[in-house]
Amino acid sequence: MTSLTESASQVGAANLLSVGSRAPSIKVENWLRGQPVRKFERGKVYILEFWATWCRPCIASMLNLVVLQDKYRNNGVEVVGIAAHELASTENEARASLDAWLTKSLSNLNYAIAFDYAGEMNKLWLDPSFSVGIPTSFVVDRDRRIAFIGHPTQLDHAFPKVLNGSWAMSDDAKALDAESINTGRRRKRELSQKRALVEPILARLEPAMKRKDWPAALSAIEEALAAMPDEVTFRGLHAELLLHKIRDLGAGLPVLRQLVRDAIEKKSVVWMSVAIRQLFDPAKDYSDYPHAERFAMGKELSEHILAANPPRGSEGAKFLSYGAVAQYYYETGKRDRAVELVELALKWLDAAPAADLAKRDVVQCSVQALASYRREKLSQECCSGPQNTALEKPEPRSPREAA
């Protein structure tokens, strides 16, 4: 789940929201799509999903909700999306942005969308259930009681049993509920402790980055890593500062090597994507890098990324890492493969239900890279004729040479 800022209030046992609890009310400012759900009707089943346009797992889950609503509508099922975490400076701005996004990105939406800017739904639903992030799904059964709380990926297994009434009292439901509450309590404690440590550090980091005071930024990020050593965003920024801002390869390369090792060990495409962007970003200058090691790390990361996310279908956000992978293939002379990967990424981005602002920078970079790859490929074919372009010992290329 994507982490959110939690309420500072503590939830007592009497206020705990779990399987079997009476469903809280729905308290929102607006209904942007579908028929408003003012109260839960006995005999119906409701799926409530908390989501936001900036949350990629949420967007992927929404497509499944469209299918569920269509499949089970005749069984008295109603799906409700709770947009309670939009990022905007005012309520009007958040509502207008959300409405525009829904119009452009999900024209086939077949369920209701509620908008809550005041945070009342968090207080009524997320906080009492120790739900730490989004997407989070709740199912209200035909008796108006909570039958399920968890991640949408867990819903596929549970939902048919919720419909036939066998889920709530099952051992699986009790185990999932207990695990969810215990995990939520632990994560809230951890996040609260880490936030207390990290927030003052970030207050120094952001101004330092804006004024390009790289030593000050490095000092702040190293403090942040001491508090949260396994935060991939900080790990990537640490390597970025050392290698590309301060250009201290002696200190930066060990940091990058460890990031690559950890990413592969975790089998996390998110981590691997962060790592490969430090190695094959067309906008960066790698002329002083040890090219053999750079290409060796790029080869290993690319193979793992493509193996974890094979280039077919349209599930999830698998193509967002393909830009750096394509750059690796481009620099090794495999320009056809580079063009193929960028085209796949662009095809997915064009079809994916992601916000325009979230896609704009990725699309722009991908289009520029594709034009560059095609231009050089055409130039080679015109000047040299057909040839084997796979280079056994690729030479490092600077952004100027690649342009």
Secondary structure, 3 states (H helix, E strand, C coil): CEECCCCCCCCCHHHCCCCCCECCCCCCCEEEECCCCCCCCCCCEEEEEEECCCCHHHHHHHHHHHHHHHHHHHHCEEEEEEECCCCCCCHHHHHHHHHHHHHHHCCCCCCEEEECCCCHHHHHHHCCCCCCEECEEEEECCCCEEEEEECHHHHHHHHHHHHCCCCCCCHHHHHHHHHHHHHHHHHHHHHHHHHHHHHHHHHHHHHHHHCCCHHHHHHHHHHHHHHCCCCHHHHHHHHHHHHHHCCCHHHHHHHHHHHHHHHHHHCCHHHHHHHHHCCCCCCCCCCCCCHHHHHHHHHHHHHHHHHHCCCCCCCCCHHHHHHHHHHHHHHCCCHHHHHHHHHHHHHHHHHCCCCHHHHHHHHHHHHHHHHHHHHHHHHHHHHHCCCCCCCCCCCCCCHHHHC
